[in-house]
Amino acid sequence: YLKIESKTKDLKWKIKNNVAKIEKLTKLIELRTAQKTKTEEEIVDVEQHMAELTAVREDENSAFLDAKKEDQDAIDLLMAARDALSSYYANHSVAMGEVQGSVKGAALVQQPEFNVSADQAPDADFSDKGKRKGEAKGIVSIMTMIIEDLNDEIKNGMKAEEEAQLEYESQMDAAKKLKEELIAKKVSLEEAIAKREEDKSAEIELQTNNENELDDEMKYKASIKPDCDWIIGAFEKRAAARVSEMDGLAGAKEFLVGYQPPSQEASLLEQRQGAKPFDDAALAKVRFLGMRR
């Protein structure tokens, strides 16, 4: 009965520890789950940022290509016009002189000079082929400088495009690295959560086993309680009776120790009546139950 009581207390202590450990594991799982959710949100943010960077880069690249094409088309058109005008005078052996191309500022300021107002209709008289070679020279110079400006614009655009592409690649590399780190963190958190879930399941199973064992012990204790109570009660009654018996025997022994033998006449009378003679050593031979020798 006492062994059952000790085992019951031990099982209750184990169950208490099971409950505490399960609560701790539950909190850890909740914490890791919250961290995993936050990590997943951060991954989504990084992916959105990468998508935005790519969209902006594509728009910039598209704008660059369009501008470059427009400039290149303009250059091609101007070069065709310049070549046609130059070829006209060359084919007719009219020298135009050196064409200004590098001195852009002075060339742009120069305007073709007309002998008459620009608003006045031209005369029907045909002039000499080289009469307007000065104006043509100025136009060719302007075309040349515009072509150079457009080429410079293309070069500057290409340089800006290259810088923008390098910046984009740098930002994308950083974003990809961050995404990889976040994915690795997510995987680690998932593994930690799975491990804690396993520990929690094992602890719940252990708690269930302890509770079942405790229930069995309590049922067994309840089944033997009547018999144990009867034995305990009977033992107490028997112990009390034994004390009374011992007191009675002790009193009898004290009485016998103080006994005086009868007179000689009484002894002779007993002998005549066939009585056995009194044995003085008989008292020493008496053994009482519960008394040590």
C-alpha positions, 0 to 999 in steps of 0.5 A: 500500500505504501509502495503504491502511494510512493509510485503514485506521487512519482507519477504525478510529479512526472505528469507535472513535468510533462505538462511543463515541457509541453507548454515550453515546446508549444511556446517555442513552436509558436515563436518559430512559426511567427519567425517563419511567417515573418521570413516568408513575408520578407522573401515576398518583399525581396521578390517584389523589389527584384521585380520592380528593379527589373521592370524599371530597368526594362523601361529604362533600357526600352527608352534608351533603345528607342532614343538611340534608334531615333538618333540613329535614324536622324543621323542616317537621314542627315548623312543621306541629305548631306551626302546628296547635297555634297554630291550635287556640287561635287558632280558639277565640279563646284568646290564648296571649300572646307566644311566646318564640323568640329567648331559647333558653336560658331557653325550654329551661329552662322546662318545662310545669308540670302541676297533677298528676303526669305519671304520674296518669291524667287525669280524665274531666271536660272542661276549658275550651279555654284551660285549658292554654294555658300549657303549649301556649305553652311547647311552641310556644316550644320548637318555635320554638327547635328550628326556629331551632336547626335553621335555624342548623345548616343555615346552618352546614352550608351554610357548612362545605359551601361552604368544603369545596367551595372547598378541594376546588376549590383542591386539584383545580386544583393537582392538574390543573396538576401533572398537565398539567406532568407530561404535558408533561414526559412528552411532552418526554421521549418526543421526546428519547428518539425523537431519541436513538433516531434518532441512535443508529440513524444512528450504528449505520448509520455504524459498519456502513458504516465496518466494511464499508469497513474489511473491503473495505480489509483484503481488498484489502490482503490481495489485493495483499500478495503482489505488494507483498511481491515488489516490495519484496523485488525492489527490495531485491535490485535495490538491492543489485545496483545498489550492486555495479555502481556499485562495479565501475564506480567501480573500472574508472574508477579503473583507467582513470584510472591507465592508462599508454600503451605505448612508441613501439615498441609503438605502431609494432608495433600500427600494423603489425598494423592496430590502431587508434591509442589515443585519449587523449580516449576516457576523458573520453567514457565515461558510466557508468549511475547517475553524474551528469555 
